[in-house]
Amino acid sequence: MAVTMVGSIEEADVLVVGGGTAGFGAAIAAGRKGLRTVLLEATTKVGGVMAFCPGMPWGGGYPVDTIIGGVLEELTERLATMDPPAAEKRPCTLENFGPEIIYDHDIATLTMFEMLEEAGVSLRLNATALAPVMDAAGRRIERVECFNRNGGFTLQPRMVIDCSGDGDISAKAGVPYVLGDAQGNMMGVTISFHMLGVDWDRAFAEPDPYFTRFAARGVAEGRLHPDLAKLYLMKGFHRGDVFCNSVHVRGVNGIDPVAVAQATQEGRRRCHQLAQFLRADVPGFEHAYMAQLSPTVGVRETRKLEGAYRITGEDLARGTRFADGIVCCDNPVDDVMRASAAMTHDVAVAEGSYYTIPFRALIPAEIENLMFCGRIVSADAVAFASVRGMPQCMAMGQAAGTAAKLAIDAGCAVQQVDTGALVADLSAQGVRGLGNAELVAA
Ligand SMILES: Cc1cc2nc3c(=O)[nH]c(=O)nc-3n(C[C@H](O)[C@H](O)[C@H](O)COP(=O)(O)OP(=O)(O)OC[C@H]3O[C@@H](n4cnc5c(N)ncnc54)[C@H](O)[C@@H]3O)c2cc1C
């Protein structure tokens, strides 16, 4: 549905800021409800981290080996049923992770664009939301100042869904936040690349997902950076393709563009070094070459916004299923190189169990027409390390887009949304395991 121009201000029902997996889910859900939905994305593609690190599997979509449903399931089905298939479910090679979805990056991106089109979403690429303008009481966002290459423009949405990964708009609107863990340490950023033309059978002959035997030699001989003691290399979607998700740069403030640019350049150097090492030292890579080097580092963690509820590590450990739970999850606590070089994949929830993410973690305590989802969800550091998988981010977006419709129709604040109706609506959209339902295959 088209947005409306009033003078130089564009009116919309919903403004989604950021076209990562969360923003994708939010815009699809709001658009399908007939809301005039604008999706602003600062870069040239949808996907967010998925676009910055092409080929990154969708992890955590199968708590207790059952898909979470909703938009993620629909997208996966569209891809998996193509001829030839463009996605498949496979076991993750890392400890404690369940199955994941790998896909053809370009076809997945194209399909996401098509789904946004079909939902009637007005997608603005290369467009950045700069600052909210609040009402006098500071309780509503009245307008959002934005810019693209032609200069500034203003949107006047009834509802704002912040899916920016960094929570810029929410923070500027006054939502309290912490940066990283309680001490301000953020997880390492990562730059990925592919090696094409790999002989898989020889490359993956040893059952070590980290190639530690080879990496130890490279580090000892000064041919690999010391942070490359574990090389996470996995089979890509197409035969002969290896996805290299190994180059982490520590101590980077992901909301500082200068620091991100420097980390990207430093990361590129390490990727090139690693590609040369693989070719020279690891059987199966002799004739391989580097491709799809990330355009920028993928940033895991910056602001954690303070919501009406903050999901905690204890909630996870107890396998809490909230009455307003909007998506199921059993991802491990996947902590990647915060201040130390430690990487953990600790179990978050007892085997065979799962928890849900409550809607209240997507809404601020006070601002009435703002929601936030994806990696900026309200969570402590432990819970964050588990909830941040792309499938859960997409589902959080789907919940916020759906809640926008309920709030707009009822003329109420997001804090007053009927969460029973929200859970029922999401269940009707195919999101599994909510309310009193168990997570079971349809
Ligand atoms: C290196 C790395 C590896 C990972 N591995 C996995 C994995 O294997 N499996 C998995 O499921 N998850 C993985 N994750 C986690 C997952 O990718 C992220 O948590 C998830 O993608 C976050 O989605 P998001 O939509 O919240 O934010 P993002 O993906 O960060 O997207 C935010 C989007 O908002 C845009 N934006 C920001 N500010 C503005 C603005 N002001 N105006 C307009 N647009 C804006 C950005 O350009 C970006 O496109 C990984 C993350 C990283 C960084």
The ligand as a Tripos MOL2 file, in Angstrom:
@<TRIPOS>MOLECULE
LIG
   53    58     1     0     0
SMALL
NO_CHARGES

@<TRIPOS>ATOM
      1 C1         29.7600  -12.8160   12.2820 C.3       1 LIG1
      2 C2         28.4270  -13.2860   12.7610 C.ar      1 LIG1
      3 C3         28.1290  -14.6220   12.6970 C.ar      1 LIG1
      4 C4         26.8610  -15.0590   13.0370 C.ar      1 LIG1
      5 N1         26.5370  -16.3630   12.8660 N.ar      1 LIG1
      6 C5         25.2360  -16.7180   12.9070 C.ar      1 LIG1
      7 C6         24.8290  -17.9770   12.4240 C.ar      1 LIG1
      8 O1         25.6370  -18.7980   11.9900 O.2       1 LIG1
      9 N2         23.4980  -18.2700   12.4470 N.ar      1 LIG1
     10 C7         22.5800  -17.3710   12.9160 C.ar      1 LIG1
     11 O2         21.3840  -17.6610   12.8560 O.2       1 LIG1
     12 N3         22.9510  -16.1880   13.4120 N.ar      1 LIG1
     13 C8         24.2590  -15.8300   13.3940 C.ar      1 LIG1
     14 N4         24.6540  -14.6080   13.8530 N.ar      1 LIG1
     15 C9         23.6880  -13.7440   14.5450 C.3       1 LIG1
     16 C10        22.7540  -13.0640   13.5910 C.3       1 LIG1
     17 O3         23.3370  -12.9380   12.3170 O.3       1 LIG1
     18 C11        22.3550  -11.6620   14.0690 C.3       1 LIG1
     19 O4         22.0530  -11.6620   15.4310 O.3       1 LIG1
     20 C12        21.1280  -11.2010   13.2820 C.3       1 LIG1
     21 O5         21.4280  -11.1970   11.9080 O.3       1 LIG1
     22 C13        20.7020   -9.8350   13.7350 C.3       1 LIG1
     23 O6         19.6430   -9.4310   12.9070 O.3       1 LIG1
     24 P1         19.0450   -7.9660   13.0440 P.3       1 LIG1
     25 O7         18.0430   -7.8660   11.9500 O.co2     1 LIG1
     26 O8         18.6310   -7.7210   14.4360 O.co2     1 LIG1
     27 O9         20.2620   -6.9710   12.7940 O.3       1 LIG1
     28 P2         21.2770   -6.8410   11.5930 P.3       1 LIG1
     29 O10        21.4250   -8.1000   10.8450 O.co2     1 LIG1
     30 O11        22.4900   -6.2160   12.1850 O.co2     1 LIG1
     31 O12        20.5610   -5.8250   10.6030 O.3       1 LIG1
     32 C14        20.3810   -4.4760   10.9120 C.3       1 LIG1
     33 C15        20.1480   -3.7240    9.6150 C.3       1 LIG1
     34 O13        19.7680   -2.3750    9.9170 O.3       1 LIG1
     35 C16        20.4330   -1.4930    9.0240 C.3       1 LIG1
     36 N5         20.5030   -0.1940    9.7070 N.ar      1 LIG1
     37 C17        21.1980    0.1080   10.8380 C.ar      1 LIG1
     38 N6         20.9530    1.3690   11.2240 N.ar      1 LIG1
     39 C18        20.0790    1.8760   10.3120 C.ar      1 LIG1
     40 C19        19.4640    3.1400   10.1700 C.ar      1 LIG1
     41 N7         19.6490    4.1140   11.0700 N.pl3     1 LIG1
     42 N8         18.6410    3.3440    9.0970 N.ar      1 LIG1
     43 C20        18.4360    2.3400    8.1850 C.ar      1 LIG1
     44 N9         19.0130    1.1330    8.2850 N.ar      1 LIG1
     45 C21        19.8080    0.8980    9.3440 C.ar      1 LIG1
     46 C22        21.7710   -2.1570    8.7930 C.3       1 LIG1
     47 O14        22.3630   -1.7020    7.5740 O.3       1 LIG1
     48 C23        21.3860   -3.6350    8.7400 C.3       1 LIG1
     49 O15        21.0510   -4.0520    7.4290 O.3       1 LIG1
     50 C24        25.9220  -14.1410   13.5360 C.ar      1 LIG1
     51 C25        26.2370  -12.7920   13.6510 C.ar      1 LIG1
     52 C26        27.4790  -12.3630   13.2420 C.ar      1 LIG1
     53 C27        27.7950  -10.9020   13.2940 C.3       1 LIG1
@<TRIPOS>BOND
     1     1     2 1
     2     2     3 ar
     3     2    52 ar
     4     3     4 ar
     5     4     5 ar
     6     4    50 ar
     7     5     6 ar
     8     6     7 ar
     9     6    13 1
    10     7     8 2
    11     7     9 ar
    12     9    10 ar
    13    10    11 2
    14    10    12 ar
    15    12    13 ar
    16    13    14 ar
    17    14    15 1
    18    14    50 ar
    19    15    16 1
    20    16    17 1
    21    16    18 1
    22    18    19 1
    23    18    20 1
    24    20    21 1
    25    20    22 1
    26    22    23 1
    27    23    24 1
    28    24    25 2
    29    24    26 1
    30    24    27 1
    31    27    28 1
    32    28    29 2
    33    28    30 1
    34    28    31 1
    35    31    32 1
    36    32    33 1
    37    33    34 1
    38    33    48 1
    39    34    35 1
    40    35    36 1
    41    35    46 1
    42    36    37 ar
    43    36    45 ar
    44    37    38 ar
    45    38    39 ar
    46    39    40 ar
    47    39    45 ar
    48    40    41 1
    49    40    42 ar
    50    42    43 ar
    51    43    44 ar
    52    44    45 ar
    53    46    47 1
    54    46    48 1
    55    48    49 1
    56    50    51 ar
    57    51    52 ar
    58    52    53 1
@<TRIPOS>SUBSTRUCTURE
     1 LIG1         1 GROUP 0 **** ****
